[in-house]
């Protein structure tokens, strides 16, 4: 117990000591976060607080390796795994630091690849979710599936913590709860190595929060949030390898419930809105709380309370067995879902409408692609100008155009206009039609012919625009100058 207390107090003291130095250094070097449309602060703030967290967690851990008590022996027994875990976490921390220091930062995909590489390193030494004991008689063995499952767990939690770092003290406070929960479970299950690592991280977060709570003097930055998420996720997996009980993974899941649910709903939202999974937005849980009229520190406190309640309910899993543990797990999960529903992060009718809209769009895209491919066949068979114009008319029909007009000059010098018009186009409202003009090169003169098209909206300007783009591609790939016979 003295070792546990020493590690916690020492890391907290170091954080109190190192964080002000980090703030001073960041300001001198100009490593500050400038206010922007997605930021909640109004003045530049240092954003490499992860340096203080990393050092104040690591420094007290090293002396434990040389202790002659049972804790020191436990560390030396699994020294390779601990070294690899800390090395991989340091690798992720370094990538986050480069992102914080470098102008423009790293690309989201680059950071994702770094996280994947770190997770693979951890998995390679056997730190994987090999099995989970749901009940005394039901133990799930994952075999080779332990690799993708562990990678998903580590990378998912790393990104979840990273995304939650949006308000002063939010990510640090929630992560502190997670560290405390894992430490309690580690001590109760006799996993002293994890207890020491989590208490060291908890102490560093405790000291850091004195400077990070609203109004923050320093942000942890990507180096801090990525290091936290990666270390907590990897440590929980290492803890589960020693004790495969469901509670070993359930407690970190609940403690980090807000970041994890927030990440899931963010990905769902971006999927339904057809945006990149890496695209930033202002629709996270903490943003929604602020949009409800809460001040920053009130929103953070509410997030703390939600986390404490969910974790407190989950702690009952430590004293229940078999199917009762599963029932206990459902209550905090439902509570977290309710919290997100109240905050306005998720509405079932919006999800249903989004899925329906997504399905309709996919159907339209498939139909439009098929029409384009059919039209390509007609153009490839066109050898004369008349056949080329017939191919245009066929494409316009298939792509639901209203009309196509092409002014031309005939060989005898007279001007004429070729026109195709949909038979039922008179029923189409003028406001529901997209007008466009496409330059088509004349074969004889080389001048541009002005091909004018009217495209039926069909309830979606995006659909009309996509059909125009496909039709334009047909015009580029099958120019009239490529015909074997002269035009009319």
Rosetta blueprint (number, residue, H / E / L):
1 X L
2 X H
3 X H
4 X H
5 X H
6 X H
7 X H
8 X H
9 X H
10 X H
11 X H
12 X H
13 X H
14 X H
15 X H
16 X H
17 X H
18 X H
19 X H
20 X H
21 X H
22 X H
23 X H
24 X H
25 X H
26 X H
27 X H
28 X H
29 X H
30 X L
31 X L
32 X E
33 X E
34 X L
35 X L
36 X L
37 X L
38 X L
39 X L
40 X L
41 X L
42 X L
43 X L
44 X L
45 X E
46 X E
47 X L
48 X L
49 X L
50 X H
51 X H
52 X H
53 X H
54 X H
55 X H
56 X H
57 X H
58 X H
59 X H
60 X H
61 X H
62 X H
63 X H
64 X H
65 X L
66 X L
67 X L
68 X L
69 X L
70 X H
71 X H
72 X H
73 X H
74 X H
75 X H
76 X H
77 X H
78 X L
79 X H
80 X H
81 X H
82 X H
83 X H
84 X H
85 X H
86 X H
87 X H
88 X H
89 X H
90 X H
91 X H
92 X H
93 X H
94 X H
95 X H
96 X H
97 X H
98 X H
99 X H
100 X H
101 X H
102 X L
103 X L
104 X L
105 X L
106 X L
107 X L
108 X H
109 X H
110 X H
111 X H
112 X H
113 X H
114 X H
115 X H
116 X H
117 X H
118 X H
119 X H
120 X H
121 X H
122 X H
123 X H
124 X H
125 X L
126 X L
127 X L
128 X L
129 X L
130 X L
131 X E
132 X E
133 X E
134 X L
135 X L
136 X L
137 X L
138 X L
139 X E
140 X E
141 X E
142 X L
143 X H
144 X H
145 X H
146 X H
147 X H
148 X H
149 X H
150 X H
151 X H
152 X H
153 X H
154 X H
155 X H
156 X H
157 X H
158 X H
159 X H
160 X H
161 X H
162 X H
163 X H
164 X H
165 X L
166 X L
167 X L
168 X L
169 X L
170 X H
171 X H
172 X H
173 X H
174 X H
175 X H
176 X H
177 X H
178 X H
179 X H
180 X H
181 X H
182 X H
183 X H
184 X H
185 X H
186 X H
187 X H
188 X H
189 X L
190 X L
191 X L
192 X H
193 X H
194 X H
195 X H
196 X H
197 X H
198 X H
199 X H
200 X H
201 X H
202 X H
203 X H
204 X H
205 X H
206 X H
207 X H
208 X H
209 X H
210 X H
211 X H
212 X H
213 X L
214 X L
215 X L
216 X L
217 X L
218 X E
219 X L
220 X L
221 X H
222 X H
223 X H
224 X H
225 X H
226 X H
227 X H
228 X H
229 X H
230 X H
231 X H
232 X H
233 X H
234 X H
235 X H
236 X H
237 X H
238 X H
239 X H
240 X H
241 X H
242 X H
243 X L
244 X L
245 X E
246 X H
247 X H
248 X H
249 X H
250 X H
251 X H
252 X H
253 X H
254 X H
255 X H
256 X L
257 X H
258 X H
259 X H
260 X H
261 X H
262 X H
263 X H
264 X H
265 X H
266 X H
267 X H
268 X H
269 X H
270 X H
271 X H
272 X H
273 X L
274 X L
275 X L
276 X L
277 X L
278 X L
279 X L
280 X L
281 X L
282 X L
283 X L
284 X L
285 X H
286 X H
287 X H
288 X H
289 X H
290 X H
291 X H
292 X L
293 X L
294 X L
295 X L
296 X H
297 X H
298 X H
299 X H
300 X H
301 X H
302 X H
303 X H
304 X H
305 X H
306 X H
307 X H
308 X H
309 X H
310 X H
311 X H
312 X H
313 X H
314 X H
315 X H
316 X H
317 X H
318 X H
319 X L
320 X L
321 X L
322 X L
323 X H
324 X H
325 X H
326 X H
327 X H
328 X H
329 X H
330 X H
331 X H
332 X H
333 X H
334 X H
335 X H
336 X H
337 X H
338 X H
339 X H
340 X H
341 X H
342 X H
343 X H
344 X L
345 X L
346 X L
347 X L
348 X H
349 X H
350 X H
351 X H
352 X H
353 X H
354 X H
355 X H
356 X H
357 X H
358 X H
359 X H
360 X H
361 X H
362 X H
363 X H
364 X H
365 X H
366 X H
367 X H
368 X H
369 X H
370 X H
371 X H
372 X H
373 X H
374 X H
375 X H
376 X H
377 X H
378 X H
379 X H
380 X H
381 X L
382 X L
383 X L
384 X L
385 X H
386 X H
387 X H
388 X H
389 X H
390 X H
391 X H
392 X H
393 X H
394 X H
395 X H
396 X H
397 X H
398 X H
399 X L
400 X L
401 X E
402 X E
403 X E
404 X E
405 X E
406 X E
407 X E
408 X E
409 X E
410 X L
411 X L
412 X L
413 X L
414 X L
415 X E
416 X E
417 X E
418 X E
419 X E
420 X E
421 X E
422 X L
423 X L
424 X L
425 X H
426 X H
427 X H
428 X L
429 X L
430 X H
431 X H
432 X H
433 X E
434 X E
435 X E
436 X E
437 X E
438 X E
439 X E
440 X E
441 X E
442 X L
443 X L
444 X L
445 X L
446 X L
447 X L
448 X E
449 X E
450 X E
451 X E
452 X E
453 X E
454 X E
455 X E
456 X E
457 X L
458 X L
459 X L
460 X L
461 X H
462 X H
463 X H
464 X H
465 X H
466 X H
467 X H
468 X H
469 X H
470 X H
471 X H
472 X H
473 X H
474 X H
475 X H
476 X H
477 X H
478 X L
479 X L
480 X H
481 X H
482 X H
483 X L
484 X L
485 X L
486 X L
487 X L
488 X L
